[in-house]
Amino acid sequence: MYNHHNVHATSFNRTALAQRYFPDLLPLSAWAKFRKWLLTNPRLSPLLASRSRSFTPAQVALIYSELGEP
């Protein structure tokens, strides 16, 4: 399991984080695919309820704990 104590998560623009997971995709395509990943994960899907265009450090840490670091 991912150990979040060794990583200092930072805030990320949602598209920038998506592109870290899918570097070969264009920004919009990376976000669409990443969004699908979040939607299929019950612990991560609530992150999409916000209209914010960025993830807080706590949200990034949660994403890393569920998906692993990109």
Chimera marker file (.cmm) of the C-alpha trace (Angstrom):
<marker_set name="trace">
<marker id="1" x="0.000" y="0.000" z="0.000" r="1" g="1" b="0" radius="0.5"/>
<marker id="2" x="1.077" y="3.557" z="-0.678" r="1" g="1" b="0" radius="0.5"/>
<marker id="3" x="2.803" y="5.268" z="2.258" r="1" g="1" b="0" radius="0.5"/>
<marker id="4" x="1.684" y="8.893" z="2.246" r="1" g="1" b="0" radius="0.5"/>
<marker id="5" x="3.975" y="9.780" z="5.156" r="1" g="1" b="0" radius="0.5"/>
<marker id="6" x="7.032" y="9.839" z="2.898" r="1" g="1" b="0" radius="0.5"/>
<marker id="7" x="5.554" y="12.151" z="0.268" r="1" g="1" b="0" radius="0.5"/>
<marker id="8" x="4.709" y="15.800" z="0.578" r="1" g="1" b="0" radius="0.5"/>
<marker id="9" x="1.758" y="16.201" z="-1.748" r="1" g="1" b="0" radius="0.5"/>
<marker id="10" x="1.202" y="19.564" z="-3.308" r="1" g="1" b="0" radius="0.5"/>
<marker id="11" x="-1.858" y="21.099" z="-4.895" r="1" g="1" b="0" radius="0.5"/>
<marker id="12" x="-2.348" y="20.410" z="-8.586" r="1" g="1" b="0" radius="0.5"/>
<marker id="13" x="-4.463" y="21.794" z="-11.349" r="1" g="1" b="0" radius="0.5"/>
<marker id="14" x="-6.719" y="18.865" z="-12.232" r="1" g="1" b="0" radius="0.5"/>
<marker id="15" x="-5.566" y="18.718" z="-15.854" r="1" g="1" b="0" radius="0.5"/>
<marker id="16" x="-1.897" y="18.938" z="-14.863" r="1" g="1" b="0" radius="0.5"/>
<marker id="17" x="-2.349" y="16.006" z="-12.486" r="1" g="1" b="0" radius="0.5"/>
<marker id="18" x="-4.219" y="14.045" z="-15.145" r="1" g="1" b="0" radius="0.5"/>
<marker id="19" x="-1.339" y="14.632" z="-17.549" r="1" g="1" b="0" radius="0.5"/>
<marker id="20" x="1.085" y="13.212" z="-14.998" r="1" g="1" b="0" radius="0.5"/>
<marker id="21" x="-0.884" y="9.962" z="-15.148" r="1" g="1" b="0" radius="0.5"/>
<marker id="22" x="-1.342" y="10.107" z="-18.935" r="1" g="1" b="0" radius="0.5"/>
<marker id="23" x="1.633" y="12.058" z="-20.339" r="1" g="1" b="0" radius="0.5"/>
<marker id="24" x="1.076" y="10.840" z="-23.897" r="1" g="1" b="0" radius="0.5"/>
<marker id="25" x="-2.442" y="12.288" z="-24.115" r="1" g="1" b="0" radius="0.5"/>
<marker id="26" x="-3.529" y="15.819" z="-24.908" r="1" g="1" b="0" radius="0.5"/>
<marker id="27" x="-4.673" y="17.752" z="-21.810" r="1" g="1" b="0" radius="0.5"/>
<marker id="28" x="-8.412" y="17.390" z="-22.423" r="1" g="1" b="0" radius="0.5"/>
<marker id="29" x="-8.116" y="13.686" z="-23.219" r="1" g="1" b="0" radius="0.5"/>
<marker id="30" x="-5.927" y="13.107" z="-20.156" r="1" g="1" b="0" radius="0.5"/>
<marker id="31" x="-8.493" y="14.840" z="-17.948" r="1" g="1" b="0" radius="0.5"/>
<marker id="32" x="-11.373" y="12.828" z="-19.461" r="1" g="1" b="0" radius="0.5"/>
<marker id="33" x="-9.588" y="9.534" z="-18.834" r="1" g="1" b="0" radius="0.5"/>
<marker id="34" x="-8.465" y="10.550" z="-15.343" r="1" g="1" b="0" radius="0.5"/>
<marker id="35" x="-12.007" y="11.684" z="-14.520" r="1" g="1" b="0" radius="0.5"/>
<marker id="36" x="-13.284" y="8.213" z="-15.479" r="1" g="1" b="0" radius="0.5"/>
<marker id="37" x="-10.745" y="6.675" z="-13.105" r="1" g="1" b="0" radius="0.5"/>
<marker id="38" x="-11.966" y="8.934" z="-10.309" r="1" g="1" b="0" radius="0.5"/>
<marker id="39" x="-15.611" y="8.182" z="-11.055" r="1" g="1" b="0" radius="0.5"/>
<marker id="40" x="-15.074" y="4.424" z="-10.799" r="1" g="1" b="0" radius="0.5"/>
<marker id="41" x="-13.379" y="4.685" z="-7.397" r="1" g="1" b="0" radius="0.5"/>
<marker id="42" x="-15.833" y="5.196" z="-4.505" r="1" g="1" b="0" radius="0.5"/>
<marker id="43" x="-13.193" y="6.939" z="-2.367" r="1" g="1" b="0" radius="0.5"/>
<marker id="44" x="-12.205" y="9.333" z="-5.171" r="1" g="1" b="0" radius="0.5"/>
<marker id="45" x="-15.505" y="10.070" z="-6.903" r="1" g="1" b="0" radius="0.5"/>
<marker id="46" x="-16.546" y="12.645" z="-4.254" r="1" g="1" b="0" radius="0.5"/>
<marker id="47" x="-13.574" y="14.759" z="-5.350" r="1" g="1" b="0" radius="0.5"/>
<marker id="48" x="-15.479" y="15.522" z="-8.540" r="1" g="1" b="0" radius="0.5"/>
<marker id="49" x="-18.378" y="17.146" z="-6.662" r="1" g="1" b="0" radius="0.5"/>
<marker id="50" x="-16.403" y="20.344" z="-6.278" r="1" g="1" b="0" radius="0.5"/>
<marker id="51" x="-16.325" y="22.836" z="-9.112" r="1" g="1" b="0" radius="0.5"/>
<marker id="52" x="-12.713" y="23.605" z="-8.264" r="1" g="1" b="0" radius="0.5"/>
<marker id="53" x="-10.199" y="23.265" z="-11.078" r="1" g="1" b="0" radius="0.5"/>
<marker id="54" x="-7.513" y="22.086" z="-8.714" r="1" g="1" b="0" radius="0.5"/>
<marker id="55" x="-6.935" y="19.449" z="-6.066" r="1" g="1" b="0" radius="0.5"/>
<marker id="56" x="-5.723" y="20.384" z="-2.580" r="1" g="1" b="0" radius="0.5"/>
<marker id="57" x="-2.643" y="18.684" z="-1.105" r="1" g="1" b="0" radius="0.5"/>
<marker id="58" x="-4.948" y="16.451" z="0.991" r="1" g="1" b="0" radius="0.5"/>
<marker id="59" x="-6.901" y="15.459" z="-2.117" r="1" g="1" b="0" radius="0.5"/>
<marker id="60" x="-3.689" y="14.736" z="-4.029" r="1" g="1" b="0" radius="0.5"/>
<marker id="61" x="-2.485" y="12.565" z="-1.127" r="1" g="1" b="0" radius="0.5"/>
<marker id="62" x="-5.779" y="10.639" z="-1.253" r="1" g="1" b="0" radius="0.5"/>
<marker id="63" x="-5.460" y="10.175" z="-5.015" r="1" g="1" b="0" radius="0.5"/>
<marker id="64" x="-1.881" y="8.938" z="-4.598" r="1" g="1" b="0" radius="0.5"/>
<marker id="65" x="-2.956" y="6.530" z="-1.861" r="1" g="1" b="0" radius="0.5"/>
<marker id="66" x="-5.631" y="5.054" z="-4.116" r="1" g="1" b="0" radius="0.5"/>
<marker id="67" x="-3.901" y="5.120" z="-7.517" r="1" g="1" b="0" radius="0.5"/>
<marker id="68" x="-0.238" y="5.302" z="-6.643" r="1" g="1" b="0" radius="0.5"/>
<marker id="69" x="2.034" y="8.152" z="-7.609" r="1" g="1" b="0" radius="0.5"/>
<marker id="70" x="2.200" y="8.862" z="-11.340" r="1" g="1" b="0" radius="0.5"/>
<link id1="1" id2="2" r="1" g="1" b="0" radius="0.2"/>
<link id1="2" id2="3" r="1" g="1" b="0" radius="0.2"/>
<link id1="3" id2="4" r="1" g="1" b="0" radius="0.2"/>
<link id1="4" id2="5" r="1" g="1" b="0" radius="0.2"/>
<link id1="5" id2="6" r="1" g="1" b="0" radius="0.2"/>
<link id1="6" id2="7" r="1" g="1" b="0" radius="0.2"/>
<link id1="7" id2="8" r="1" g="1" b="0" radius="0.2"/>
<link id1="8" id2="9" r="1" g="1" b="0" radius="0.2"/>
<link id1="9" id2="10" r="1" g="1" b="0" radius="0.2"/>
<link id1="10" id2="11" r="1" g="1" b="0" radius="0.2"/>
<link id1="11" id2="12" r="1" g="1" b="0" radius="0.2"/>
<link id1="12" id2="13" r="1" g="1" b="0" radius="0.2"/>
<link id1="13" id2="14" r="1" g="1" b="0" radius="0.2"/>
<link id1="14" id2="15" r="1" g="1" b="0" radius="0.2"/>
<link id1="15" id2="16" r="1" g="1" b="0" radius="0.2"/>
<link id1="16" id2="17" r="1" g="1" b="0" radius="0.2"/>
<link id1="17" id2="18" r="1" g="1" b="0" radius="0.2"/>
<link id1="18" id2="19" r="1" g="1" b="0" radius="0.2"/>
<link id1="19" id2="20" r="1" g="1" b="0" radius="0.2"/>
<link id1="20" id2="21" r="1" g="1" b="0" radius="0.2"/>
<link id1="21" id2="22" r="1" g="1" b="0" radius="0.2"/>
<link id1="22" id2="23" r="1" g="1" b="0" radius="0.2"/>
<link id1="23" id2="24" r="1" g="1" b="0" radius="0.2"/>
<link id1="24" id2="25" r="1" g="1" b="0" radius="0.2"/>
<link id1="25" id2="26" r="1" g="1" b="0" radius="0.2"/>
<link id1="26" id2="27" r="1" g="1" b="0" radius="0.2"/>
<link id1="27" id2="28" r="1" g="1" b="0" radius="0.2"/>
<link id1="28" id2="29" r="1" g="1" b="0" radius="0.2"/>
<link id1="29" id2="30" r="1" g="1" b="0" radius="0.2"/>
<link id1="30" id2="31" r="1" g="1" b="0" radius="0.2"/>
<link id1="31" id2="32" r="1" g="1" b="0" radius="0.2"/>
<link id1="32" id2="33" r="1" g="1" b="0" radius="0.2"/>
<link id1="33" id2="34" r="1" g="1" b="0" radius="0.2"/>
<link id1="34" id2="35" r="1" g="1" b="0" radius="0.2"/>
<link id1="35" id2="36" r="1" g="1" b="0" radius="0.2"/>
<link id1="36" id2="37" r="1" g="1" b="0" radius="0.2"/>
<link id1="37" id2="38" r="1" g="1" b="0" radius="0.2"/>
<link id1="38" id2="39" r="1" g="1" b="0" radius="0.2"/>
<link id1="39" id2="40" r="1" g="1" b="0" radius="0.2"/>
<link id1="40" id2="41" r="1" g="1" b="0" radius="0.2"/>
<link id1="41" id2="42" r="1" g="1" b="0" radius="0.2"/>
<link id1="42" id2="43" r="1" g="1" b="0" radius="0.2"/>
<link id1="43" id2="44" r="1" g="1" b="0" radius="0.2"/>
<link id1="44" id2="45" r="1" g="1" b="0" radius="0.2"/>
<link id1="45" id2="46" r="1" g="1" b="0" radius="0.2"/>
<link id1="46" id2="47" r="1" g="1" b="0" radius="0.2"/>
<link id1="47" id2="48" r="1" g="1" b="0" radius="0.2"/>
<link id1="48" id2="49" r="1" g="1" b="0" radius="0.2"/>
<link id1="49" id2="50" r="1" g="1" b="0" radius="0.2"/>
<link id1="50" id2="51" r="1" g="1" b="0" radius="0.2"/>
<link id1="51" id2="52" r="1" g="1" b="0" radius="0.2"/>
<link id1="52" id2="53" r="1" g="1" b="0" radius="0.2"/>
<link id1="53" id2="54" r="1" g="1" b="0" radius="0.2"/>
<link id1="54" id2="55" r="1" g="1" b="0" radius="0.2"/>
<link id1="55" id2="56" r="1" g="1" b="0" radius="0.2"/>
<link id1="56" id2="57" r="1" g="1" b="0" radius="0.2"/>
<link id1="57" id2="58" r="1" g="1" b="0" radius="0.2"/>
<link id1="58" id2="59" r="1" g="1" b="0" radius="0.2"/>
<link id1="59" id2="60" r="1" g="1" b="0" radius="0.2"/>
<link id1="60" id2="61" r="1" g="1" b="0" radius="0.2"/>
<link id1="61" id2="62" r="1" g="1" b="0" radius="0.2"/>
<link id1="62" id2="63" r="1" g="1" b="0" radius="0.2"/>
<link id1="63" id2="64" r="1" g="1" b="0" radius="0.2"/>
<link id1="64" id2="65" r="1" g="1" b="0" radius="0.2"/>
<link id1="65" id2="66" r="1" g="1" b="0" radius="0.2"/>
<link id1="66" id2="67" r="1" g="1" b="0" radius="0.2"/>
<link id1="67" id2="68" r="1" g="1" b="0" radius="0.2"/>
<link id1="68" id2="69" r="1" g="1" b="0" radius="0.2"/>
<link id1="69" id2="70" r="1" g="1" b="0" radius="0.2"/>
</marker_set>
